[in-house]
Amino acid sequence: MDPTQTFTAGQVEDLTDINPETLRVWRRRGFIPPNPGGGWARYSFGSVVLIGTLLDLTATHRLDVSEAWDKFIRGAGDFYIREAAAAALNGQPDVWVVLVFSDVREGGRSWKLIKTDDPATVYRDVKAIRSVLAINVGDVARGIIARIERLEGSDDDDAE
């Protein structure tokens, strides 16, 4: 897969199973970065993985999308997700993004975002943990890569 490849809204819907209206609402609310260069909606691979991660957080982990964005994606989480997407493209080890809620407030927050290749390490590094939410962004990215390859394979079959 070409790491610079971009995807249309319809392709993103096929790759992530996101509802078209949800995709539009998330774009309007700023959960998905705007198009580089403007024009029709095009999404980078990193943006598709970010969408897949948000879907996982809202469906599997039952977070409200605003809470998932605020605590998990905004700031460093967006960078971590793009880094995990690039690692998956290069066949590198899994990248986990871990949200740790603790009883001790650090920097005015009771939560901390950590990127790791081993989520068990957060228990050694953070004291007074109340709860942990970990997502293997590498798995999300590989799932999307597999769907891209299947879709590209089915396009090749159609051409014959």
Summary of the structure (lengths in Angstrom):
residues: 160
radius of gyration: 16.7
end to end distance: 21.1
largest distance: 61.8
contacts: 464
relative contact order: 0.14
helix: 53%
strand: 21%
